[in-house]
């Protein structure tokens, strides 16, 4: 039987035979669409959000004429807050001041090593010998801060002043008198324009020696 000799009835019979064999799928089962109904709790949440937005809209309605300017101001304030190092420093200071930290307890019986103390005294004595008492006391303060930072890296921050360090709860109790005396003279020199002189240098040097309390250092 050639394709040309197949009659319409014969072709239909062949198709019916193939369809009836079940080897070829010719009908699609009816599939019910999935339920898309929103759960009740989600409806309640959306309804509540709608009420909140409506209430906010009523409150903000009187501000309509100035609302664009208010938005510009808030964007500007946010930019200043993000970009200004001074503002970020103030925020960090307040956070560190008010947030309790279990480790913020001073430790006692801390001293620089004998070699470090002797080297520092040698350097400031050399400056004092040239009459540069202000720079000698300033060097004494800087090196003392460096020693503290090496001892307690969580104490000194880059934006801290000497007074911030002096009032910090992590500063060891036995270091406070010497650090306070050195800070006092450096502040008078740098901020009040009062020359340290021999008297101030001797006071700071003695305070440091008393703090170090190492045999052979004097």
Secondary structure, DSSP 8 states (H G I E B T S, - for coil): --GGG--HHHHHHHHHHHHHHSSS--S------------HHHHHHHHHHHHHHHHHHHHHGGGGGGHHHHHHHHHHHHHHHHH-HHHHHHHHHHHHHHS--TT-----S----HHHHHHHHHHHHHHHHTT-HHHHHHHHHHHHHHHHHHH-TTT--TT--HHHHHT-TTS-HHHHHHHHHHHHHHHHHHTS----HHHHHHHHHHHHHHHH--TT--
